[in-house]
Each structure stands twice: as structure tokens, then as C-alpha cells.
């Protein structure tokens, strides 16, 4: 049992060491997403000058983001040149406070219809604590955790970050009409592993291991 534990610790040390000394040349390149379930094509290029270019398209919608990246261990930190506007492009429709261990979120489009497939996340500082995707009625549910903000990303709209009141048990908001298809990156941490990039803001748990950007060149 002791020898097994020792081998386990050694494997972690070796893995961390190999990542730490991984040449930048092996990270630089173009990565394409394997997520085609929602009909979204995504691609990101990490450049040698510490710049990056992110492109996506979904039907008639498309967008590009330019910014800077840096490396921290086996994580890539992304910051877009353009950041979220000071005036948030959303409207709070309703909040409810009642005793519950669940936070229920509903996202509406400008026509007051549920907005499906919006990517939502609870965040504390720069750490994503939990991520969800809205259903066909624009709803998703989170277990309550100690988060300071709610992030919502929906194609065709600005990414928004809302200060989160921990006493809320239900929150309904409406996205404001906005055809700015720019995706914002603010200290986003993507994990690099074996030639792949894992966007930790997309999914959590077992599903996140199936979602990645594969290096193509």
C-alpha cells in the first residue's frame, strides 16, 4: 500500500515537472473546438508574441476576439483587448428571496422569450465555481455556492457579469438587443494538457473532459 502511494505521488511530481518545463513552442498554434452539438464552430490561435485570436461562427452569426495570453503552469490566461462595457447590456426583470439551497436563473431575449443555450457560470474572483447551459425555456439551476458574480455568455450578445446577491433564490433577466458579437475574455483560465486546451468556463465535472480545443497546427 505504501509503495502504491509513493508511486502515485511520484507520478504527480513528474507530470507537474513535465508541464512546467514544456517549451512555449509546443503551446503556440491553432486549436479548433470539438463541440459541434450546438452548431457552433470555434477556433483559437495562440501566437508567439503572446497575442491570441479567437473566432466563432453559428449560422449567420460570427465574431472575432483579439487579446493577450500568458502562461501559469499548465493554464493559459486569456484577456481580450476589448473588455465588457461599463453599462451592462441586460435588464433585471425579477428577483426572489426565499429559503432554498438552489439558485434558479431564467434568461430572456429582447422579445421576452426564454433564451436557450446561454452559457452561465458562477464565479468568485477569477475562479469558475459552477457552469450551466440554459434549457429551451431559458432556465438553469445552480446549487448555491459562495460566488460573487454571475457570468452569462450568449452568441449575438455581449458577455455580461452581474454582481451576485447571495440571498437571491430566483433571478430573471432580459438580454438587451445587441448585435456586438465580440466575446470578452477577462482573466479566463484555460487548461493545457496533451496538445489540447480545455475551456474551464464551459462545463464542469466529467462533461468538461469531453469538451476541448484540439491543436491542428
PyMOL commands that set and color helices and strands:
alter all, ss='L'
color gray80, all
select helices_A, chain A and resi 2-20+24-26+205-210
alter helices_A, ss='H'
color red, helices_A
select strands_A, chain A and resi 29-33+41-46+51-58+61-72+75-80+90-96+102-108+119-124+127-133+139-143+149-153+160-163+170-175+188-193+196-199+213-215
alter strands_A, ss='S'
color yellow, strands_A
deselect
rebuild
show_as cartoon
